[in-house]
């Protein structure tokens, strides 16, 4: 005779589910607050107020959005990097982006846009292995030998990049590119909330490293 399989009451299952959900949300909130609060004094919006650094690290994004239209994140990051260069706040720009597919090349697109914006080609170094923010920041330190940098992206992205840089004891600041309208960036904002949690997980639990390291590269400054 088969024994009856014990089943948990529905209320108990719901209770455990709610507890787990509450814990997950709490951890996510704590991670986001940690990233934001620990970096807020390192982020600047006015080029006149940020200290000069020799090198700027421009974080990659696609030239076009998922609808095939010009990407405002791309446009504003290029404008921010060019502004810093023309203001004498940086002398050289490392462009770090994703080039994992032959038809997708953030790095070259950003290079071309920078040159069009008035930044000399000789003042730009390309990092084609910036597949993630962690890769871009750590490769800037370990491959290109740059510790004193200004990170350039939108503020929400700068927070996470600085958090990574601080973990590696880098002397980093960040300059925030113009943000985009909320309606335009709703999907990105939601994804960034999770990305900040993943940054904490990658650095303190999983001990993640960039996909590719290798020989050091000396940039001409």
C-alpha positions in Angstrom: 0.0 0.0 0.0 1.4 3.4 -1.0 1.9 5.9 1.6 0.3 9.3 1.1 2.9 11.9 0.2 2.9 14.7 2.8 2.0 18.1 1.3 2.6 21.5 2.7 -0.5 23.6 3.3 -1.0 26.2 0.7 -0.7 29.0 3.3 2.7 27.8 4.4 4.0 27.6 0.8 2.7 31.2 0.2 4.3 32.3 3.4 7.7 30.9 2.4 7.4 32.4 -1.0 6.6 35.9 0.4 9.5 35.6 2.8 11.9 34.7 0.0 10.5 37.5 -2.2 11.0 40.0 0.6 14.5 38.9 1.2 15.4 39.1 -2.5 14.0 42.6 -2.8 15.8 43.7 0.4 19.1 42.4 -0.8 18.6 44.1 -4.2 17.8 47.4 -2.5 20.8 47.2 -0.2 23.1 46.4 -3.2 21.8 49.4 -5.2 22.1 51.7 -2.2 25.6 50.5 -1.5 26.7 51.1 -5.1 25.0 54.6 -5.3 26.0 56.0 -2.0 29.6 54.8 -2.1 30.3 56.6 -5.4 28.1 59.7 -5.2 31.0 62.1 -4.3 33.1 60.9 -7.3 30.5 61.8 -10.0 30.5 65.2 -11.7 28.2 66.8 -14.2 30.1 70.1 -14.7 33.5 69.8 -16.5 34.7 72.9 -14.6 34.4 71.1 -11.3 36.1 67.8 -12.1 39.8 67.3 -11.5 42.0 66.7 -14.5 43.2 63.2 -15.4 45.4 62.2 -18.2 43.1 59.5 -19.4 39.3 59.2 -19.9 37.6 55.8 -20.1 34.6 56.0 -22.4 32.3 53.1 -21.9 30.8 51.6 -25.0 27.3 51.4 -26.2 25.7 50.8 -29.6 25.3 53.5 -32.2 21.7 52.5 -32.9 19.0 51.4 -30.5 17.0 48.1 -30.9 14.7 49.8 -33.3 17.5 50.8 -35.7 17.3 54.5 -34.7 20.2 56.7 -33.4 20.9 55.8 -29.8 20.8 58.8 -27.5 23.1 57.1 -24.9 25.7 56.9 -27.7 25.3 60.5 -28.8 25.5 62.0 -25.3 28.5 59.9 -24.3 30.4 61.1 -27.4 29.4 64.7 -26.6 30.6 64.3 -22.9 34.0 62.8 -23.9 34.6 65.5 -26.5 33.7 68.2 -24.0 36.2 66.9 -21.4 38.9 66.7 -24.0 38.3 70.2 -25.4 38.2 71.5 -21.8 41.6 70.1 -21.2 40.4 67.7 -18.5 41.7 64.6 -20.3 44.4 64.2 -22.9 43.7 60.7 -24.1 40.5 58.5 -24.4 40.3 54.8 -24.1 37.2 53.6 -25.9 36.1 50.3 -24.4 33.3 48.4 -26.1 31.9 45.2 -27.4 33.2 43.8 -30.7 32.2 40.2 -30.2 30.3 40.0 -33.5 31.5 41.0 -37.0 28.4 43.0 -37.6 28.5 44.8 -34.2 31.4 47.1 -33.3 30.8 49.6 -30.6 34.4 50.6 -30.3 35.0 51.6 -33.9 31.7 53.5 -34.1 32.6 55.5 -31.0 36.1 56.2 -32.3 34.7 57.5 -35.6 32.2 59.7 -33.7 34.9 61.1 -31.5 37.0 62.0 -34.5 34.0 63.7 -36.1 33.5 65.6 -32.8 37.0 67.0 -32.9 39.1 64.5 -30.9 42.3 63.6 -32.8 42.8 60.0 -33.8 46.2 60.0 -32.0 44.5 60.7 -28.7 42.2 57.6 -28.9 43.0 54.1 -27.9 40.6 51.3 -28.7 39.8 48.4 -26.4 37.7 45.8 -28.4 37.3 43.5 -25.4 35.1 45.7 -23.2 32.2 43.2 -23.3 31.0 44.2 -19.8 31.5 47.2 -17.6 33.7 45.0 -15.3 35.9 44.1 -18.3 36.3 47.7 -19.4 37.3 49.0 -16.0 39.6 46.1 -15.0 41.3 46.0 -18.5 41.9 49.8 -18.2 43.9 49.1 -15.1 45.6 45.7 -15.9 46.1 45.9 -19.7 46.5 49.6 -20.3 48.1 50.4 -17.0 45.8 53.4 -16.2 44.9 53.9 -12.5 44.0 57.7 -12.5 41.1 58.0 -14.8 37.8 59.8 -15.5 35.0 57.3 -16.5 32.5 58.7 -19.0 29.0 57.4 -19.3 25.5 58.2 -18.0 25.2 58.7 -14.2 23.5 55.4 -13.5 26.2 53.6 -15.4 29.0 55.6 -13.8 27.9 54.5 -10.4 28.5 50.9 -11.2 31.7 51.5 -13.1 33.1 53.5 -10.1 32.0 50.8 -7.7 34.1 48.4 -9.7 37.1 50.8 -9.9 36.9 51.4 -6.1 37.0 47.7 -5.5 40.3 47.6 -7.4 41.6 50.6 -5.5 41.7 52.8 -8.6 41.9 56.6 -8.3 38.8 57.1 -10.5 36.3 59.9 -11.0 33.4 60.0 -13.4 31.8 62.5 -15.7 28.2 62.0 -16.4 26.9 62.4 -20.0 23.5 63.9 -20.5 20.7 61.6 -19.4 17.9 60.5 -21.7 14.2 60.9 -21.2 12.7 58.4 -18.8 10.3 57.1 -21.4 13.2 56.3 -23.6 15.3 54.6 -21.0 12.7 52.6 -18.9 14.1 49.2 -20.1 17.7 50.3 -19.5 16.8 51.7 -16.0 15.2 48.4 -15.0 18.2 46.4 -16.3 20.6 48.6 -14.5 18.9 47.9 -11.2 19.7 44.2 -11.6 23.2 45.0 -13.0 24.2 46.8 -9.8 23.2 43.7 -7.8 25.2 41.5 -10.2 28.2 43.8 -9.8 28.2 43.2 -6.0 27.8 39.4 -6.7 30.6 39.4 -9.3 33.1 41.3 -7.1 32.5 39.9 -3.7 31.0 36.4 -4.2 32.0 35.1 -7.7 35.3 37.0 -7.9 34.8 37.5 -11.6 37.6 38.5 -13.9 37.4 40.0 -17.4 36.8 37.5 -20.3 40.2 38.4 -21.8 43.4 39.7 -20.2 46.9 39.2 -21.7 49.9 41.3 -22.5 50.0 44.9 -21.3 49.5 47.6 -23.9 51.3 50.9 -23.5 49.3 53.8 -24.8 51.0 56.9 -26.3 50.1 60.0 -24.3 
